Amino acid sequence: MTPTLIVAQILNGVQLGLMLFLLAAGLTLIFGIMDMINLAHGSLYMIGAYLTATVTSATGSFFLGVGAAIIGTALIGMALEMSVLRQLYKRDHLSQVLATFGIILIVNEIVRMIWGAQPVLLNAPEVLSGPVEIVPGFRYPAFRLFLIGVGIAVALLLFFIVNRTRVGMWVRAGASNREMAQAMGVRIKLLFTLIFGLGAALCAVAGALLGPILSVQVGMGESILILAFVVIVIGGIGSIKGALIGALLVGIVDTAGRALLPLILRDLLGRDAATNIGGALASVLIYLLMALVLFWKPEGLFPARS
Amino acid sequence: MTALLEVRGLEAAYGASQVLFGVDLSIDSGQVVGLLGRNGMGKTTTIRTILGLLPARGGEIRFCGDRLNGKPPESIARMGVAVVPEGRQIFPNLTVRENLIAFAANRAAVPDPWTLDKVYALFPPLAARERNLGSRLSGGEQQMLAIGRALMTNPQLLILDEATEGLAPLLREEIWRCLSRLKAAGQTILVVDKYVERLIALADAHTILVRGQVAWRGSSEALSADRTLWSRYLGV
């Protein structure tokens, strides 16, 4: 286990964490303000990735693809909110889970009809395809660095919107006391639609950027959605700050655990046992983390309601 | 002239249990009206229904001549109704300053509107705690903030629900002084409170609710003169 390996794994963890943050930010706002469990959030992530792949292959420009995906996914998200999801706010969580699970199935089927069952090709742009030498002797993929940069930029933008603008104040007010925010004149329906659009746009960014690393395929949204839910539960529902801290924790623990745990255990247990046990243990690490956080802070690290 | 707020035969219910059975209430522009009654008689329910937080099952609410029935709370707020709610309900995750500026508006284009500086001048303790989160304030400061927050929308009608509840006597007096200053400035106010003497000194007219119906309405002089009303309807 060399220092460069550890640094590389931590960078990988930060990168996964920032991408998770993009998903979790929208999810936590929707859950926190509208008290709405939206399983279809992962579908928007998938749509974002597919739109990026399609526009990228049509125009030859990855960045054009990302831009188009952000706009397209935001519009689809807002249309989904205005048509279906709006009807679900007053229902209980079970109805919301059932209905949005239905949306997952429908969207998966539509995507399969349009793009087929095979994964779609989405490559990192040419300029970012190679590795970069950060310090002499330590090389790290340029595209992954780009992901970290974009993740930080989007996080800063989001923090600016939430903490420095009036819309952000309404969002926070709505997350802590929706009824009172309405009584103060906040047009909650419009705000909800905007938040949904913003959440969908963030999904598209994550889908576009993770597409070249993971795989653009039907069902890609479901696996990452689970992680995003773990993030918002750890961070505290409704809190952007909580989503960021939670996402970085989950990203680093998950990535570092998978890479380093087998190596650590090898010295104790021998190679074969370490690979088996280490792998199994690594995949439950984030749930252990969640259980620990909830034991000490049942409302998550930064609860929006107090 | 027509009343600013005109409530006629208002009925409201929580689920199957009806709470209001035909409440009438009228407030003229510039008037201060007290809404009185023991606990559970429907005062807060009346306010919640006016604000659109609870649907009216019957009757009619008119504000500046417009029908409020069925309108969402945000529309009613934007028409010029602001509330200082029971329990204050300031936003704990917003700073004092944010609580004040987030909803600031002057939709009725009042010539001399409330500003941050004017609210701070009215309640100096808020200026000192400008950057603190709402959750860090004392009860009295929260109450000042709740009033300031409502004033910043420059409302045509200000509704206060138990604004002095749970405050130390000195702070209570501070709130009453503030309300009489608002009245002197021409603010229309609907006040729910338990301190009848103070309310008589402040308000022009009063409505007493008993089990969701109006038991008595009249002027401050009439309420002040007839002590049997106090013992019969208010338990004081």
Contacts between the chains, C-beta under 8 A, distances in Angstrom:
chain1	res1	chain2	res2	distance
A	166	B	101	7.4
A	166	B	102	5.9
A	169	B	94	6.0
A	169	B	98	5.1
A	169	B	101	7.6
A	169	B	102	3.7
A	170	B	102	6.3
A	172	B	91	7.0
A	172	B	93	5.3
A	172	B	94	5.9
A	172	B	98	8.0
A	173	B	91	4.6
A	173	B	93	7.9
A	173	B	94	6.0
A	173	B	102	6.1
A	175	B	93	7.3
A	176	B	91	5.3
A	176	B	92	5.9
A	176	B	93	5.0
A	176	B	94	7.8
A	177	B	89	5.9
A	177	B	91	6.3
A	179	B	53	6.0
A	179	B	73	7.4
A	180	B	85	6.7
A	180	B	89	4.7
A	180	B	91	7.2
A	181	B	91	7.7
A	182	B	53	7.6
A	182	B	72	7.0
A	182	B	73	4.2
A	182	B	74	4.8
A	182	B	77	7.2
A	183	B	51	5.5
A	183	B	53	6.5
A	183	B	73	5.1
A	183	B	74	7.9
A	183	B	77	5.8
A	183	B	83	5.5
A	183	B	85	7.1
A	184	B	77	6.0
A	184	B	82	7.5
A	184	B	102	7.5
A	184	B	103	4.1
A	184	B	149	7.1
A	184	B	153	6.9
A	185	B	74	5.4
A	185	B	77	3.6
A	185	B	78	4.7
A	185	B	103	5.7
A	185	B	105	6.8
A	185	B	153	6.3
A	186	B	74	5.8
A	186	B	103	7.1
A	187	B	74	5.1
A	187	B	78	7.8
A	188	B	72	7.8
A	188	B	74	6.1
A	189	B	72	7.8
A	304	B	93	5.9
A	306	B	92	5.2
A	306	B	93	7.3
A	306	B	135	5.9
